[in-house]
Amino acid sequence: MSIQIRIVERECEVEAVPLAGPLQRSVGVVRKCAELGLWAELSERAHLRRRAGSYEMVDVAAFLVAYFASGSCSGLKKFGAMTQGSAGAGLAALSGRHRWMVQSGVSRALSAVCVDCLTEVIGVLRELWPKALALHDLCALGHRDAFGQTWQAFHFDGSVIPVRQRELPKGDDMPNARRRASRIATAGHAGRKRAEAVVQRAMTQQAHTGWWGAASVEPGNGDLKRMALAGAVAATAHASTPGSGVRAVLVSDGGSGGWAPLRAAIASGMHGLTRCSVYSWLDQPAIQHQLCAGPWFAVTDSGSGPTRSAMELGTWEDAGGHIYRLIISRFKASDAKTKRGGAGRRIGDEHYELFLTDLPADGWPASDIVQLYYDRCGQETRFAALNQRYGLGRIFSFHPEGQMLVTLVALMVWNIEVLLGAERLGPWS
């Protein structure tokens, strides 16, 4: 004789759940995600393919959102202990879930994330930008060219996460040791961040709103071409407005010559601006004569560095037939903040830097190009703030897809907090 069991779900009200100080900061972000429909969209469209207990992608996202929004930076294990019991139940209810994840479940879930899972999550996150209505009015605060037209600037930059390795234990009575970080970190050019293995993290941010548009995480130095193209495509999607085309520029530093971001910007329909590293051009007699003859034009002083002047040096055509303007800037070597003087080359008492761009010369004279590039100094501050607030300089998962998911959620929390701040400010008149 078969036994039939009937399960009935009923809604009931519960008493208020007390939350610790850091968790109270998570409530506003979790509620805003619910208002934007994020939890419902993730529940329907993003799923884990491999077994991770009885949890779903939306449960992982809710846990990570609460962690980053709390600002605790204590690590997932300590945060998991903090949210057990009624605190976790309350946060789960806010996100429309019945259970709250434990830390071991989060670790299993991050190891179960695959490329298809990430694709689904990215598709959901891309739909957040059209819903951020309070930020759309801020697009009027973008950069303006000589004709008063508004341009949107996006900054693409990569950051190296060093992974320092300890000596593995060896012994005849011990199994062969295996490094957990071998999947996510490989040998690369770490630069000033010395380490045996590194992880490359590339991100793209809209300058005037602070909205993060794209992120990539790859072992070693990564595939810069692929990461730059992903950032440029995301930036183009943000900058596109019906009927007016795309008036946007992707700004990048001179890492790896700056070629990959520059070409990615052109391929995605944007303009590009990068610092050029081919200083051998300065050895040409014609260019040396032009450096002496001028004319040089003063760059608006930002008050945070040496006073610069700029000049149009000519044009350069790449192998694809695209023509770029070559801009040069100079400042007194004695005004340099460091002994080396930074990127560029010193000739006599002057320090020179080169830039490549395809922005129109009539709307963007040489002095404005240099000023636009050095506006990215604030971008470095944002990277520092991102690492300080969210602790993104650590490895959360030894699986590349899991680390990528954590990075995406952290950037989404930043975006939600920016959106909440814009809503409090109200409309711009």
C-alpha positions, 0 to 999 in steps of 0.5 A: 500500500503506497503512502501519500504525503501532502505538503502545504506551504503557508505564509506567516508573519514572524517577529523582527530579527535583530542584526549586528551592525555590519549586517544592517548595512547589507539590508539596504542593498539586499532590498534594492536588489529585490526591488530591481528584480535581481533575485527573481531573475537569478532564480529563473535564469541562472543555475548551477550545473554541478552538484553543490548541495541543495543550493542554487545560484541565487543563494550564492549571490545573496550570500556574497551580496550580503558579505560585500555590502556589510563591509566586514572584509573578514572572509567568507568563513567568519561571515558565514559564522556571523550569519548563522541562526536568525540573522541568516534567516532574516537575510534569506527572507529579504532575498525571497529564499527559505534558507541561508547558506553555510560557509562550506556550502558557499565553497562547494558552490563556487567550485561548481560554477562553470562558464555557462553559469557565468554567462547566465549571471552576466546576462542578468547583470547587464539588464541592471543598467537600464533599470538604474534610472537615477544614474541616467541623468548623470550622463550629462555630467560627462566630458565635453568637447570643444563644441560643448557635446557630451562624451562618456569616458570609460576606463579600462585597467588591469590589476595583478593579484599576486599568489605567493607559494610556500614550499610543498611538503615532501616525504617518502610516506606522503602522497604527491603534493598538489597546489590548489592555486595551480588552476587560477594562478600561473607564472606571469610578469608581476612587475612591482607585485612580486610573486611566483604566480599571478592572477590578472583582473581587468575591469571597465568603469564609467568615469562620471557615474562610477558604474562598473560595466565589465570584469575579467579574471584569468590566470597569469597575465591573461589574454589581454585582447579578449579581456579588452574586447569584453570591456569595450563591448560592455562600455559600448552597450552602456554608451549607446543612446537611440538616435545619437550614436556613440560618443564615447572613448575607452581610456587605458594605460600603456600596459603591454603597449596599450594596443589591445584596448585601443584596437578593442575600442575601435572594433566595438564602435568607440574611440580610444585613447592610450599612452604609447610606449614607442619612445624610439619615435623620439629619436627621429631627427624630424620629431626632435626638430618639432619638439624644439619648434613647437607650438606647445599648448598648456594643459589645464593644471589639476593641482595634483601633479606637474604642470604639463604642456601638449602638442600635436606630433602627427599621425600614425597608421596601423596595419589595418589602415586605421589612422591615429593622432600622436600626441606628446606632452612634457613637463619639467623633470625637476617637477616630477614626484618620483626620481624616475619621473614615471612613464616616458622619457627624459630629454635634457630638462624635460620629461616627455610622454606619448599618447595615441587616439582617434578622437577628432582633432577639431573637438579634442585639441592636444591639451584636452587629450592629455587632460582627459587621460590624466583624469584616470588618476581618480580611477586608481583611487577607485581601484584602491577603494574597491580593494580596501572596502571589499578585499578583492585583492584576495583569492576567494576561490581556486576555481577561475569561474568561482573567483570570477563570480565573486568579482562580479557580485562585488562590482554589482554591490558597488553599483547598487550602492552608487545607485542608492546614493544617486537616488538620495541626491535626487534629480539633477536640474 
